[in-house]
Amino acid sequence: MKQLKIKDNQCNPVVDFYEVKEVASRVADKTLEQLEREGVFVFPTVITESDDLTKDQMILQSFNNMYVSGNVMGFLGVGDERLVIESRFSKDDNDFFFQYLLERVLEFPNFIDLETSASQDDRLFNLLLCLFPKYLRAAMRKGLFKTYIRNQYNDGNVRGSIDVARHIKKNTPFVGNIAYSQREYSYDNYLIELLRHTIEFIKGKSCGRLLLNTVKDEISQVVQATPQYKASDRRKIIDENRKNVVRHAYYHEYRSLQQLCILILRNEQHQYGNGTRNVYGILFDGAWLWEEYMNTLIGDAFYHPRNKAGDGAQRLFDGKYGLIYPDFIGKDRMNRIIADAKYKPLNNISGKDYLQVLAYMLRFDSKQGYYLYPEAGEAQDLILKLNKGTTYENNVAPRQDVSITKCGLQIPCNVTNYSEFVEQVKKSEAVLRGKIFG
């Protein structure tokens, strides 16, 4: 197997990708929307959840004979080639930071092995398995998926179209039954059958029952709705779901779940595309993970609007003009704080980032703002005081009452194992909270 590891938010020469040139050529300068259509699983769903991840964003963008990576982490492959995109805080093939984000934000169990002892395919498969309960829970909030299907019968109570060929085959000599088929609105359809096959498949894994314990009620509904389940029908059910992709906008959660189930079940048959020329893999939006992680740290004292979910919408102007979704709005009315989560290196926070947070501070009468970013080095917090005056009048001076602080969360890099990483990052979290809340 040919494999290349790169990090997020970095530039790499095109020549470095020679060993995985097939993967690079298939994903370079392609948008996430295009890659999703080709079979890559993107989390969170591009259109519906992530504010930072857009469907026109690229995984690798070519520029001056270089490939530039963005905020996305994960695994991609074509045939026997693998491209691994780690967080920029990974070290010695161990991406403890990425694993920690998955545990905190997605509540992934800590048995997920992202270390060198596991093959890349095993890591990818473990990630897919752990996403299943979350996607199942989200989809079934809409209720069980119900659709029209055509069922075949052979009895004396004809209620549909007679199937002459099947009737002759099954009912010769004639004993009173008629072979017919009927179109019915049913829960026991191709998609719910796919869920049942996925559930039974996961149950057979060593960690399966532990994973599924969090969605017992949802699993019970699926099992009760699929009395015609047969393990031998798995291949047929997979093919039927590949042909009948869920299209209705109301059921977009089921569309994502359907794609996830197909990837899980096809792992056993195809090992994520071995021997094929199809691009495959799973990608996670680092900016979304970072923002949601920050919410677990400071969410008790901040409102957290969500753009794509339409939750907590604010307006800049009267008359419903200027729709905005600040990352975090402090709940303390007397000392309002605006915080913006940035999964960027310190020096990349500039330009429009400044204008955005200052606009939010003006809107909410805030005198204090924060950029919350991950920091690998020993950089001190940078306090930016807003200027007053103009250069034309030669009276520019910093204001003492309005400032924005670039506040980094120290990410442990010189650790030998994951337990040590967790211990160190907990200390960093306490320091960060102390800076914001005093």
Residue, then its C-alpha position, 0 to 999 in steps of 0.5 A: m500500500k502506498q501512503l502519504k501523510i500531510k497536515d491541515n493548513q499547510c503547503n506541500p510541493v506537488v512532487d511530494f504526492y508522487e506516491v499517491k498521484e492517483v488520489a491527488s489527481r482525483v481530489a485536487d481542485k475538486t469541491l467537497e460537493q463533488l467529492e461527496r457525490e463520488g462517495v467520500f463521506v464528509f462530516p458534518t454534512v456540508i450544507t446542513e450543519s457546518d458554518d465554516l465548511t462550504k460545498d465549494q471548499m476544496i481539500l487540496q488546492s493547487f497553487n504555484n506547483m504546490y498543494v494547499s490543504g485546508n481545515v479538513m482532516g481525515f482519510l482518502g484513497v483510490g485503489d491501494e493509495r492512501l492520503v492521510i490528512e492529520s491535524r497540524f498538531s500530530k507528532d510521530d504518527n499519533d494524532f492525539f489532538f484529532q482523537y481528543l476532538l472526536e471524543r469531546v465533540l462527538e462522544f466517540p468512545n476512547f477505544i478508537d485507535l488512531e495510533t500507528s498500531a492500527s492500519q489506515d483502513d481499520r482507523l477509517f472503519n472505526l470512525l464510520l462505526c462510531l458515527f452510526p449512532k449519532y446519524l441514526r439518532a438524528a435521522m429518527r427524530k423525523g420518525l421512521f422513513k416510510t415509502y411506497i414499495r411493491n410487495q409480492y404475494n401468493d394467496g387467494n386474496v388478490r389485491g393488486s396486479i396478477d403476475v402471470a409468469r410467477h403464478i404459472k411457476k408457483n401454482t401449477p397445478f392450481v390449488g387456489n392461490i394467485a400470484y400477484s404484487q401490490r404497491e404499499y406504503s410501508y416502513d419495511n422498505y429498502l432503507i429501513e432494511l439497510l439500517r437493520h443490516t447495518i445494526e446486525f453487522i455492527k453487533g457482530k463487531s467486538c465493540g458493536r454492542l457498546l456502541l449501540n447501547t446509546v441508541k437502544d430505542e431507535i434500534s428497537q423501532v428498526v427491528q420491529a419495522t423489519p419482520q422480513y429481514k434476512a441476512s442473506d439479502r444484504r448484497k441485494i439491499i445495498d444495491e437497491n439503496r445505491k440505486n434509490v438515494v433519498r432525495h427529499a429535502y425533509y429526509h436529508e438526515y436519512r440521506s446521510l445515514q444511508q450513505l454511511c450505512i453503505l460505506i460500513l457494509r461495503n467495507e467487508q466486501h471491498q475494503y474501501g475500494n481495493g482493486t477499484r479506481n473509485v475515490y473513497g474516504i471520510l473527512f472531518d471539518g476541523a473548524w467545526l470540531w474546534e468551534e463545538y469543542m470550544n462550546t463544551l468549554i465555555g458554553d455555560a457562560f455564552y450563547h452559541p448561535r448556529n448558522k446552518a441550523g437557523d438557531g439564534a439568528q441576530r440582525l445588525f440593523d433594524g428592519k431585519y437587515g444584516l443577518i449574523y451568527p456570532d460564534f459566542i455571545g456572552k450572557d453577562r449583560m453588564n460585561r458582554i463578551i464576544a468570542d470567535a473560535k478560529y481553527k487557524p494559526l495565530n498569524n492567519i487571524s487577520g483582515k476580515d476576521y478583525l472586521q467581523v468581530l468588531a462588527y459583532m462587538l458594536r452590535f452587542d455593546s461589547k468592549q471585549g472580544y476574544y479569538l480562541y485558537p489552538e496554539a502549539g508553541e509558547a506564544q503569549d496572548l496578544i491584546l489588540k487595542l482599538n485605535k481612535g483618531t486619524t493619521y490625517e490629524n496625527n492623533v491616533a492613539p489606542r483606546q483603553d476600553v475596547s480590545i480584542t485578545k488572541c487567546g490560544l489554547q495550549i495543545p500538548c505536543n511533547v507527550t508519549n501517550y494519549s493519557e498524558f495528552v488528556e492530562q496536559v490538555k485538561k490543564s490548558e483548558a483550565v488556564l483558558r477558562g481562567k483567562i476568559f472568566g477571571 
